[in-house]
Structure formats: structure tokens, C-alpha cells
Amino acid sequence: MRASTNRQDLSPQAQRQAIEAWAEANGITITAWYYDKGVSGGSDLADRPELISALAALKAEHAGVLVVARRDRLARDTLVAQLVEQAVRKVGAVVASADGLGNGDDPADRMLRSILDAVAEYERQVIRGRIKAALQVKKGKQQRVGSIPFGSRLADDGIHLVPVTAEQAVIDQAQELRAAGATYRAIAASLSHLGHVSRSGKTFDPQQIRRMLKAA
């Protein structure tokens, strides 16, 4: 699963339900779930840790199918989608979409997959263009653009960042754990055990830890 926004039709719950319904209808047993949270479909494979884990699990679990709710959840970049397809085929598995589009291996299905990948990439470029235009407007007004990283808040001038003591303490703990060799998943579990939560009030996930430490 992959979600870069809070759209309900693309939420992890919606994707999971679609995949579960497809699996039940096709007599498929789901062995593991992988979710790249807050990750763009145009990201390089190196920025898709859960997708990489899913590819590794195909071989380890002797699984035959990598399932996505729909094709654009796999990627919004035709090259990334092709690389994933190649990696999946290399271990004797296939990629399947829960909406049924492009499944199969006849020429029509292969062409449909190519079309879906191209459309997904086009939509990503359109969205990127709109965001870029909006950011240029904000820059023109000397307003800060981009998200506020964990550990900081926007100053009263609306431009600069100032540290948040409580969040900085969480970052310090995460850095100590990482320096000791802990994985992002282990760090997330440790912070949860200590009662630390994200700004949304939810427990940290490995992707959030990775971004937190990268920005620190």
C-alpha cells in the first residue's frame, strides 16, 4: 500500500479493504502487509522502504503475487513500475491490481498496464505543476513554503522556525537509538513504548522516523 495524501479513497484502510476483497474472491492468502506512508508515487525505489521489503518478502515467503489496490499505488513513474515488474518476475511472481485492470499477461493486458502507468505519471506531473505554481505565489508573498519538520514550529513572523523542546528531546532519543544500531522500525517501537507520539497523536511509523532523522 502507498499513500502520499489524506484522501479517503486512497487511505490505507480503503486500499486494504480492496486488497482483502480481491484476495478472498480469488482464493489468495495474504501473508504480509507493507505500507509506504507519505511517499510519492514518483519516488525512486530507494525512497520506498516498504516496497523494497515487500519485494524481498516475495522470495522469503515463496509468495506468488504482489498485490496493490490499483496500479498507481505501485508507482506513478513508468520506469519505477517497470523495475518493480522486473524484480517481481525475477522471483517467479506477478503484480496484481485489486481493481482487476491490467492483470494477465496477454498483449492487451500488457498494453493496458503501460497506459495506466503513463496516465499515473501524467497525473503526477500535473499535480506537481499545480503545487509548484502555488508555492511560487507563497514565495512571492514572502510566506514560508513546505512542511514544518518535527522538532520545530513556525515563528510568529510566519517565516522562521524555532525549536520545540519536547519534540527535540524525542529526536535526541531517536538519534541515540539509531547510533546504537537500531532499525527505524525498532526506534518507532521504542518511542511508542516510552509514550511518545507524533503531532497527529498517533504512534510513529518507520518512515516518519527516517524523515525525522534525515531532517535533524
C-alpha positions as CSV (number, residue, x, y, z in Angstrom):
1,M,0.0,0.0,0.0
2,R,1.1,3.6,-0.6
3,A,-0.4,6.9,0.4
4,S,1.1,10.4,0.0
5,T,-2.1,12.3,0.9
6,N,-5.1,12.0,3.3
7,R,-7.6,11.3,0.5
8,Q,-10.2,8.8,1.9
9,D,-10.5,6.8,-1.3
10,L,-6.7,6.2,-1.2
11,S,-6.4,5.7,2.5
12,P,-4.6,2.6,3.8
13,Q,-8.0,1.4,5.1
14,A,-9.6,1.7,1.7
15,Q,-6.6,0.1,0.0
16,R,-6.6,-2.8,2.5
17,Q,-10.3,-3.4,2.0
18,A,-9.9,-3.6,-1.7
19,I,-7.0,-6.0,-1.5
20,E,-8.7,-8.2,1.1
21,A,-11.9,-8.4,-1.1
22,W,-9.8,-9.3,-4.2
23,A,-7.8,-11.9,-2.3
24,E,-11.0,-13.5,-0.9
25,A,-12.6,-13.6,-4.4
26,N,-9.5,-15.2,-5.9
27,G,-8.7,-17.7,-3.1
28,I,-5.5,-15.9,-2.2
29,T,-3.9,-16.0,1.2
30,I,-2.3,-12.7,2.3
31,T,1.0,-13.4,4.1
32,A,2.2,-9.8,4.9
33,W,1.3,-6.1,4.5
34,Y,3.6,-3.3,3.6
35,Y,2.7,0.4,3.6
36,D,4.8,3.3,2.4
37,K,3.2,6.3,4.2
38,G,3.6,9.8,3.0
39,V,5.6,8.7,-0.1
40,S,5.1,10.0,-3.6
41,G,4.4,7.5,-6.3
42,G,7.2,9.2,-8.3
43,S,9.8,8.4,-5.7
44,D,12.9,6.4,-6.5
45,L,12.9,2.8,-5.2
46,A,15.5,3.9,-2.7
47,D,12.8,6.1,-1.1
48,R,10.2,3.3,-0.9
49,P,11.5,1.1,2.0
50,E,8.3,-0.8,2.4
51,L,8.1,-1.6,-1.3
52,I,11.7,-2.9,-1.1
53,S,10.7,-5.0,1.9
54,A,7.7,-6.4,0.0
55,L,9.9,-7.4,-2.9
56,A,12.4,-9.2,-0.6
57,A,9.4,-10.9,1.2
58,L,8.2,-12.4,-2.1
59,K,11.2,-14.6,-2.2
60,A,11.5,-15.2,1.5
61,E,7.8,-16.1,1.8
62,H,7.7,-18.1,-1.5
63,A,4.8,-15.8,-2.4
64,G,3.4,-15.7,-5.9
65,V,1.7,-12.3,-6.0
66,L,2.4,-8.7,-5.1
67,V,-1.0,-7.1,-4.8
68,V,-1.8,-3.4,-5.0
69,A,-5.3,-1.8,-4.7
70,R,-4.8,-0.2,-8.1
71,R,-1.9,0.3,-10.5
72,D,-0.9,3.8,-9.4
73,R,-0.3,2.6,-5.9
74,L,2.6,0.6,-7.3
75,A,4.2,3.8,-8.8
76,R,3.4,7.0,-10.6
77,D,6.6,6.7,-12.7
78,T,6.8,4.3,-15.6
79,L,10.4,3.4,-15.1
80,V,9.9,2.6,-11.4
81,A,6.8,0.5,-12.3
82,Q,8.9,-1.4,-14.9
83,L,11.7,-2.0,-12.4
84,V,9.3,-3.4,-9.9
85,E,7.7,-5.6,-12.5
86,Q,11.1,-7.0,-13.5
87,A,12.1,-7.6,-9.8
88,V,8.8,-9.4,-9.2
89,R,9.1,-11.6,-12.3
90,K,12.7,-12.5,-11.4
91,V,11.5,-14.4,-8.3
92,G,8.7,-16.1,-10.3
93,A,5.9,-13.9,-9.0
94,V,3.4,-11.4,-10.6
95,V,2.0,-8.0,-9.8
96,A,-1.8,-7.9,-9.5
97,S,-4.2,-5.0,-9.1
98,A,-7.2,-5.4,-6.9
99,D,-9.4,-3.4,-9.3
100,G,-8.6,-6.1,-12.0
101,L,-7.2,-3.6,-14.5
102,G,-4.1,-4.9,-16.4
103,N,-4.0,-8.3,-14.7
104,G,-2.9,-11.1,-17.0
105,D,-0.1,-11.5,-19.5
106,D,-1.6,-11.2,-22.9
107,P,-0.7,-8.3,-25.3
108,A,-3.9,-6.4,-24.3
109,D,-3.1,-6.6,-20.6
110,R,0.5,-5.6,-21.1
111,M,-0.6,-2.6,-23.2
112,L,-3.2,-1.6,-20.6
113,R,-0.6,-1.7,-17.8
114,S,1.7,0.6,-19.9
115,I,-1.2,3.0,-20.4
116,L,-2.1,3.0,-16.7
117,D,1.5,3.7,-15.8
118,A,1.7,6.5,-18.3
119,V,-1.5,8.1,-17.1
120,A,-0.4,7.8,-13.4
121,E,2.9,9.6,-14.3
122,Y,1.0,12.3,-16.3
123,E,-1.3,12.9,-13.3
124,R,1.7,13.2,-11.0
125,Q,3.3,15.8,-13.3
126,V,0.1,17.8,-13.4
127,I,-0.2,17.8,-9.6
128,R,3.5,18.8,-9.3
129,G,2.9,21.7,-11.7
130,R,-0.1,23.0,-9.6
131,I,1.9,22.7,-6.4
132,K,4.9,24.5,-7.9
133,A,2.7,27.3,-9.1
134,A,1.0,27.6,-5.6
135,L,4.4,27.7,-3.9
136,Q,5.7,30.4,-6.2
137,V,2.7,32.5,-5.2
138,K,3.6,32.0,-1.5
139,K,7.2,32.8,-2.1
140,G,6.2,36.0,-3.8
141,K,4.3,37.0,-0.6
142,Q,7.4,36.0,1.4
143,Q,5.5,33.3,3.1
144,R,7.2,30.1,4.3
145,V,6.6,27.1,2.0
146,G,6.9,23.4,2.8
147,S,6.0,21.4,5.8
148,I,7.3,22.2,9.3
149,P,9.7,19.5,10.4
150,F,9.1,17.6,13.6
151,G,11.1,19.4,16.3
152,S,10.3,22.9,15.2
153,R,7.4,25.3,14.9
154,L,6.7,28.4,12.8
155,A,7.8,31.6,14.5
156,D,5.4,34.5,14.9
157,D,6.9,36.2,11.9
158,G,5.5,33.4,9.7
159,I,8.9,32.7,8.1
160,H,11.4,31.4,10.5
161,L,11.4,28.2,12.6
162,V,12.0,27.9,16.3
163,P,12.8,24.6,18.2
164,V,10.1,22.8,20.2
165,T,11.8,21.5,23.3
166,A,9.7,18.4,23.8
167,E,10.0,17.3,20.2
168,Q,13.7,18.0,20.2
169,A,14.0,15.6,23.1
170,V,12.3,12.9,21.1
171,I,14.6,13.5,18.2
172,D,17.6,13.2,20.6
173,Q,16.3,9.8,21.8
174,A,15.8,8.6,18.2
175,Q,19.3,9.7,17.3
176,E,20.8,7.8,20.2
177,L,18.9,4.6,19.3
178,R,20.0,4.9,15.7
179,A,23.6,5.5,16.7
180,A,23.3,2.3,18.7
181,G,22.4,0.4,15.6
182,A,18.6,0.3,16.0
183,T,16.4,0.0,12.8
184,Y,13.8,2.6,12.0
185,R,11.1,0.1,13.0
186,A,12.8,-0.7,16.3
187,I,13.1,3.1,17.0
188,A,9.4,3.6,16.3
189,A,8.6,0.8,18.7
190,S,10.8,2.1,21.4
191,L,9.4,5.7,21.2
192,S,5.9,4.2,21.3
193,H,6.8,2.2,24.4
194,L,8.1,5.4,26.0
195,G,4.7,7.1,25.3
196,H,5.9,9.4,22.5
197,V,3.5,10.2,19.7
198,S,3.6,12.2,16.5
199,R,1.9,15.6,16.1
200,S,-1.3,13.9,15.0
201,G,-1.4,11.9,18.3
202,K,-0.5,8.6,16.6
203,T,2.5,6.4,17.2
204,F,5.5,6.9,14.9
205,D,6.0,4.7,12.0
206,P,9.4,3.8,10.5
207,Q,9.0,6.2,7.6
208,Q,8.4,9.1,10.0
209,I,11.5,8.1,12.0
210,R,13.6,8.0,8.8
211,R,12.4,11.5,7.7
212,M,12.8,12.9,11.3
213,L,16.4,11.8,11.5
214,K,17.2,12.9,7.9
215,A,15.9,16.4,8.7
216,A,17.6,16.7,12.1
